[in-house]
Amino acid sequence: MNMNSNDDSASLPATLNLQRKAAITRGGAFDHAGRVLIKRLRGFDMNRTIFGGLSGIARKFMEEKLAKEVQWDATAASDIETAYAEVETAQPAPAIDSQLIDFMKVECDFSMEHADGTFLEHLVFCHHYSARHYPEHSPNVALLHSILGTATNTFAMDASKIPQLKALLTEFEGIQVEAFPSILRLLYNENLLEELELNMHRLGELEALHCHRVIDNEALTIDAENFWINLNYHLMHFVDFMPPANWSSHRSDPLMQMFERLSSLLDRAGQRQAQVELELPETKTAPVGESRTFFGWIMAQLPAAITLKLARKSVQKYSDLAGHDLGYRLVWK
């Protein structure tokens, strides 16, 4: 039984599935092994998703990850629905600004599917999660994080509409939204995380990050305080990309690798601000209730370094195609 339920609070055509409701309720990403059955999804069309432009091994890897149908145990489903209803009753997710909704519907195109369901479902999840688990800062950033570009060169709006978008946002929201796609690509580029890790002793001296905006390659500067906040938005964003179950057999997933590394960096830097629970398995166990193709089994055996290298090459290719410079510079006192 693949249980999704409507969520009308956002006034957008979006639903929250049970994995997302569990994440919002509990404040993190969780391995639901033993509570779900995961089967191959028949008739899956990769070209309808934001990953349709992938090719070669990278495309096969993503297709294996996405072409799945999750069926929940009835008791687990009931427990999640009950818990979610309780927290929503106690603290309902804030309504999304009607002007932003109008802009998204009229000026943008979010018709492409995402990793699980529609793009709008992903955005509404990010908004609701952020509102509950990062209340110090605006959930509008989480809602609009990819409006200026995804990692696969899908753009919901034209760059000419950026002034129109910023007129609907606070200065803080505008900075965070335009920086998000650029920083996402830099997280794939190992150099940024490595430089931060090597300078752990002087992270308090970081002043700013200079990089380029994905949508038009315009120069972009984000100060240190906003940079750390942006990384916390990314930490929450990674929650929605975790497999529903059997994490130990998915440890080569590049997104899981980056999630773990970013989580560790924020902890070590004392900059973990959003509530994002993450507990990754230390030992590998056999998957429970998950069917996998032969290619999927092969992919699971690949060393994590190889799959991450493939993902980085893919992002570099997309930046090259978009005329986006992946170069960056950290400024220190």
C-alpha positions in Angstrom: 0.0 0.0 0.0 1.7 3.2 -1.2 0.1 5.8 1.1 0.3 9.4 0.2 -2.0 12.0 1.7 -3.0 15.5 0.6 -1.4 18.5 2.3 -3.5 21.5 1.5 -1.8 23.9 3.9 0.6 25.1 1.2 -2.1 26.0 -1.3 0.0 24.3 -3.9 -0.8 21.0 -5.8 1.5 18.9 -3.6 1.4 15.9 -1.3 3.6 14.6 1.4 4.4 10.9 1.3 5.0 8.9 4.5 8.8 9.1 4.3 8.5 12.9 4.3 6.0 12.9 7.1 8.3 10.8 9.2 11.2 13.1 8.5 9.2 16.2 9.5 7.8 14.6 12.6 11.1 13.2 13.9 13.4 15.9 12.6 15.8 13.9 10.4 16.5 11.2 7.9 15.8 7.6 8.9 16.3 4.1 7.6 12.9 2.4 7.5 14.2 -1.1 6.8 11.6 -3.7 7.9 8.8 -1.2 7.6 8.6 -1.0 3.8 8.8 -3.1 0.7 10.6 -1.6 -2.2 9.8 -2.8 -5.7 10.8 -1.8 -9.2 8.4 0.8 -10.6 7.1 -0.2 -14.0 6.8 2.3 -16.8 9.2 4.7 -15.1 10.3 7.5 -17.5 13.6 9.1 -16.5 13.1 11.9 -19.1 10.1 13.3 -17.2 12.4 14.0 -14.2 15.0 16.7 -13.5 17.6 13.9 -14.2 16.5 13.3 -17.8 19.6 14.9 -19.2 22.0 12.4 -17.5 23.8 9.9 -19.7 26.0 6.9 -19.4 26.7 5.3 -16.1 25.4 8.3 -14.2 22.0 7.9 -15.8 21.9 4.2 -15.1 22.8 4.8 -11.4 20.1 7.5 -11.0 17.5 5.4 -12.8 18.2 2.5 -10.5 17.7 4.8 -7.5 14.5 6.4 -8.7 12.5 3.7 -10.4 11.2 2.3 -7.2 7.8 2.0 -5.5 7.6 2.0 -1.7 4.9 0.0 0.0 4.5 0.6 3.7 3.6 -1.8 6.4 0.1 -0.9 7.5 1.1 -0.5 11.2 4.1 1.7 10.3 1.9 3.8 8.0 -0.7 4.3 10.7 2.0 5.2 13.3 3.5 7.8 11.0 0.1 9.4 10.0 -0.9 9.6 13.7 2.4 11.2 14.8 2.3 13.6 11.9 -1.3 14.6 12.7 -0.3 15.3 16.3 2.6 17.6 15.5 0.6 19.4 12.9 -2.2 20.0 15.3 0.1 21.3 17.9 2.2 23.4 15.5 0.7 23.6 12.0 3.1 24.3 9.1 2.9 28.0 8.2 1.0 28.9 5.1 3.1 29.9 2.1 2.9 33.5 1.0 0.2 33.8 -1.6 2.4 36.2 -3.7 5.1 33.5 -3.8 2.5 30.9 -4.8 1.3 33.2 -7.6 4.8 33.8 -8.8 5.6 30.1 -8.8 2.5 29.2 -10.7 2.5 32.1 -13.3 6.1 32.9 -13.8 7.8 29.6 -13.3 7.7 26.0 -14.6 7.9 23.3 -11.9 6.3 20.6 -14.1 9.3 18.3 -14.1 9.2 15.4 -11.6 11.7 15.1 -8.8 13.4 12.3 -7.1 10.1 11.1 -5.5 7.0 12.6 -7.0 6.6 16.1 -8.4 8.9 19.0 -7.9 6.4 20.9 -5.9 6.1 18.0 -3.5 9.8 18.2 -2.9 9.6 22.0 -2.4 6.7 21.9 0.0 8.4 19.2 2.0 11.5 21.4 2.3 9.4 24.4 3.3 7.6 22.4 6.0 10.7 20.7 7.3 12.6 24.0 7.5 9.7 25.8 9.3 9.6 23.1 12.0 13.3 22.4 12.4 15.0 25.6 11.5 12.6 28.2 12.9 15.3 30.9 13.3 15.3 31.5 9.6 12.7 31.8 6.8 11.3 28.6 5.3 10.9 30.5 2.0 14.5 29.8 1.3 13.8 26.1 1.5 10.8 26.5 -0.7 12.6 28.4 -3.4 16.1 26.8 -3.1 16.1 25.5 -6.7 14.2 28.2 -8.5 17.4 29.5 -10.0 18.7 26.1 -11.1 19.1 22.5 -10.2 22.3 20.5 -10.4 21.1 19.1 -13.8 20.5 22.5 -15.5 16.7 22.7 -15.2 15.7 26.2 -14.6 12.2 27.0 -13.3 12.4 30.6 -14.4 14.4 32.9 -16.7 17.3 35.0 -15.2 15.5 38.1 -16.4 12.9 37.5 -13.7 15.3 37.7 -10.8 14.5 41.3 -9.9 10.8 40.3 -9.9 11.5 37.4 -7.6 13.7 39.5 -5.3 10.9 42.1 -4.9 8.9 39.3 -3.2 11.7 38.4 -0.8 13.6 39.9 2.1 17.2 40.8 1.5 18.2 37.7 3.6 15.9 35.4 1.5 17.3 36.8 -1.7 20.9 36.1 -0.7 20.2 32.6 0.4 18.0 31.6 -2.6 20.5 32.9 -5.3 23.5 31.2 -3.5 21.9 27.8 -2.9 22.3 26.3 -6.5 25.9 27.5 -6.6 26.9 26.1 -3.2 25.2 22.8 -4.1 27.5 22.4 -7.1 30.5 23.4 -4.9 29.6 20.6 -2.5 30.1 18.2 -5.3 33.4 19.8 -6.0 35.5 18.3 -3.2 37.9 21.3 -3.0 35.4 23.5 -1.0 34.7 20.9 1.7 38.4 19.9 1.8 39.5 23.5 2.2 37.1 24.1 5.0 38.2 20.9 6.7 41.9 21.8 6.4 41.1 25.2 7.9 39.1 24.0 10.8 41.4 25.8 13.2 40.5 29.2 11.8 36.9 28.9 10.6 36.1 31.8 12.9 38.3 34.0 10.6 36.2 33.2 7.4 34.8 36.3 5.9 33.1 35.4 2.7 32.7 33.0 -0.2 33.1 34.3 -3.8 31.6 32.1 -6.5 29.3 32.4 -9.6 25.5 32.2 -9.9 24.5 29.1 -11.7 21.7 30.6 -13.8 23.7 33.4 -15.5 27.3 33.0 -14.2 27.1 36.4 -12.5 29.7 37.0 -9.7 28.2 36.1 -6.3 29.5 36.9 -2.8 28.0 35.5 0.4 29.4 36.5 3.8 30.5 33.9 6.4 27.4 34.2 8.5 25.0 33.7 5.6 27.3 30.9 4.2 27.0 28.8 7.3 23.2 29.4 7.3 23.1 28.3 3.7 24.9 25.1 4.5 22.3 24.3 7.1 19.6 24.7 4.4 21.6 22.2 2.4 21.7 19.8 5.3 17.9 19.8 5.5 17.7 19.5 1.7 19.8 16.2 1.8 17.1 14.7 4.0 14.8 14.3 1.0 17.3 12.4 -1.0 17.9 9.5 1.3 16.7 6.0 0.4 13.7 4.9 2.3 15.5 1.8 3.7 18.6 -0.4 3.7 21.1 2.4 3.9 24.1 0.1 4.5 23.6 -1.2 1.0 23.4 2.3 -0.4 26.6 3.8 1.1 28.1 4.4 -2.3 25.2 6.9 -3.1 27.0 10.2 -3.7 24.3 12.2 -2.0 24.5 10.1 1.1 28.3 10.6 1.1 27.9 14.4 0.8 25.2 14.4 3.5 27.4 12.6 5.9 30.4 14.8 5.2 28.5 18.1 5.5 26.9 16.9 8.7 30.3 16.1 10.1 31.7 19.4 9.0 28.9 21.4 10.6 29.3 19.5 13.9 33.1 20.0 14.0 32.8 23.7 13.1 30.1 24.3 15.7 27.8 25.5 13.0 25.0 22.9 13.1 22.0 25.1 13.5 19.1 23.2 12.0 17.8 20.0 13.6 18.7 17.1 11.3 19.1 13.7 12.9 21.3 11.4 10.9 22.6 8.0 12.0 24.4 6.1 9.2 25.2 2.4 9.6 28.7 1.4 10.4 28.5 -2.2 9.1 26.9 -3.6 5.9 23.9 -5.8 6.2 21.7 -7.5 3.6 18.8 -5.4 2.3 15.4 -6.3 3.7 12.3 -6.2 1.5 14.0 -4.5 -1.4 14.1 -6.0 -5.0 17.1 -4.9 -7.0 18.2 -5.4 -10.7 21.5 -7.0 -11.5 22.8 -3.6 -12.5 21.6 -2.3 -9.1 23.5 -5.0 -7.4 26.6 -4.2 -9.4 26.3 -0.5 -8.5 26.0 -1.3 -4.8 29.4 -3.1 -5.0 31.2 -0.1 -6.5 33.6 1.8 -4.2 32.1 5.0 -2.8 35.0 7.0 -4.3 34.1 5.9 -7.8 30.4 6.8 -7.7 31.3 10.1 -6.1 33.8 10.8 -8.9 31.1 10.0 -11.5 28.7 12.5 -9.8 31.4 15.2 -9.8 32.1 14.7 -13.5 28.4 15.0 -14.2 28.0 18.3 -12.3 31.1 19.6 -14.0 29.6 18.7 -17.4 26.4 20.5 -16.5 28.2 23.6 -15.4 30.2 23.6 -18.6 27.0 23.3 -20.7 25.4 26.2 -18.8 28.5 28.4 -19.1 28.8 28.3 -15.3 32.2 28.8 -13.7 32.7 26.3 -10.8 35.6 28.3 -9.5 35.3 29.8 -6.0 37.4 31.7 -3.5 37.2 31.7 0.3 38.2 35.0 1.9 39.9 34.9 5.3 40.7 37.7 7.8 
